[in-house]
Amino acid sequence: YFGGQSEHWIIFSVAFLLAQTAALHRIQAWSNVTETQVQTLTRDRAVGQVAFSASLLASGSGHTGPFNTDTTLVFRGVVSNIGNAYNPHTGIFTAPVRGAYHFEFYVFGSGGSPGSVVGLTKNGEHIFLGQQVQSTGWGSGSNGATLLLEAGDVVFLRLWPDRRIYDDPSRYNTFSGHLLFPM
């Protein structure tokens, strides 16, 4: 009589231990997934803090250009540079991570010749153009783009040859960008 109960007890105990072991493995797997998700969110939050906005001149006023070749514009009046991906000494934004980024720019110039023509450039390739061309008075142009960038890709603005832009303390010429989301 007692021996039969012992066998049942052993079978029950083994089954219980197997069930507990399986449950422990499921909990451990869930914990690993959760830990990976937390690490991803932490990384994305850290690198997701990328945004800048700058004006062409930090002080003073005057024309930039015309030059006889494409010229990278250096926006020195930095208003914000979260993540330090924009270099105010070179005018170049360098993507810190792979992701979708949005850029916008505004150009301003006086009427007559030459007009104001500025191109958004990614890794040396022309993307979009902003321009202001009119016979008299002052005018502005703007454009923007959302770009998929790899870590290390560069984005900047080029003043086209034989063109010029005007800026003063009102800060008409601006260049801004930010990471929408990492990928």
N, C-alpha and C positions, 0 to 999 in steps of 0.2 A: 504494500500500500504506500509506504513512505517513499520507496524507490521510484515509483511512477510519478509522484509529485516532483521529485527532484529532477527527473528528466524534463518535465514540463517547465520547471523553474529555470533550468539551464537554457532550454530552447527559447523561452521568453526573454531571458537576460541577454542572450546573444542577439536576438532580433531587436531588442530595445537598443543595445549598443550599436548595432549596424544602422538603425534609424537615426540615432543620435549622431553618429559619425557622418552620415549623409547630410543631415541638417547642418552640421558644423561646416562641411565642405561648401554647402550652398551659401551659408553666412560669410565664409571666408571669400568666396568668389564675389559676392555682392559687395563686400568691404573693399576688395581690390578694384572693382569697377568704380565705386564711389571715390576712392582715393585718386584714381586716374582722372575722374571728372573734376575733382577739386584742384588737382595740379593743372589741368587744362584751363579751368576758369581763372586760376591765379595767374598763369602765364598770359592768357588773353587780356586780363585786366591790366597787367603790367605793360605789355606792349601795345595795348589798345589806347594808351594815353599819348596819342601823337596828333598834334595840331599846331599850326603856326599861322600868323598873319603879320605882314610887314608892308610898309610903304617904301617907295623908291628912295626918298631922301629922309635922313634923320633930322636934318635942319637945313635952313636956307631955301633958296629957290633958283630955278633956272632950267635950261634945256639940257637934255642928255642926247647926244648925237647931233648931227648925223656922222656916221662912221662909214668907211668904205667896205666893210664886211659885216656879216652877222656878228652881233655882240651880245654876250650873256649879260643880262641886267642883274645888278646886285641891289637887292632891296635891303637897305640898311636900317630903316626905321622900324625895328621889330617891336610889335605890340605884344605878341605872345609867341612862345616857342616851346610848347609842352612836348617833352621827349627829346628836344634838341636835334631833331632830324633836319631842320633847315639851317644852313650855314650862312650867316649874314656877311661873311667875308668873301664868299664865292658866288652867292646867289643860288646855290644848288641845294635842292631837297634830296635826301638819300633815304629810301625806304628801309626802315629797320627790320621789317618782317614782311613775308608774303601776305598780300591782302588787297582789298578794294579800297582805293583812296579817291577822294574828291578834291579837285583843284578849281579855283576860279581866279580870274585876274581882270583888272580894269586899267585901261590906258587913257591918257588925256593929252591933248595937244592943241596948238593954235592952228587956226585956219591958214590956208595957203600951202605953199610947197616948202619943205616936204611934209607929207602927212605922217601920221603915227601908225606904224604897223609892228605888232609884237606877236611872236609865235610861241605857243606852248610846246615844249620839246621833252620827249622821253628817250633817254639813252641816245641822244643825238638825232632822233627821228622826229620830224615835224608832226604834231598831232592836230592842233587847232590854231586859228588865227583870231586876233582881236585888232581892230583898226579903227582909226578916225581919219577921214579924209573929207575936207570941205573947203570951200573957197575963202571964207572969211569967218571970223569969230573963233570961239573955242568949242571943242567937242570931245566926246569920249566914246569909247568902245569897250566891250567886255566879252568874255566867253568863259566857259568852264567845261570840265570833263571828269568823268569817273573812269579811273584806270585800274586795271589789274597789274600790280607791281610785284616783282620778286624781291626778296631781301637784297639790298645793294643797288637796285635800279635807281636812276637819278632823273629828276624832273626839274626843269628850269625854264625861264623865259628868255627869248632872244629878240633883240631889236633888229629889224631887218636893215640891210644896207641902205644908206642914203635916206634914212628916216630919223625922226626925232620925237621925243616926248617932253612934256613940260611938267614940272612939279614944284610945289611950294608948301608952306606949312599947313595948307588945307589937306594935303596928302591925297591927291587924286589918283595916283598910280599905286595899285596895291596887288599883292600876290598872297593868296591864302590856300591852305590845304589841310586835310585831316584824314586819318584812317577811319573808314566806315566800319570795317570789321576785318580781323585776320582770317586767313584761309589756309 
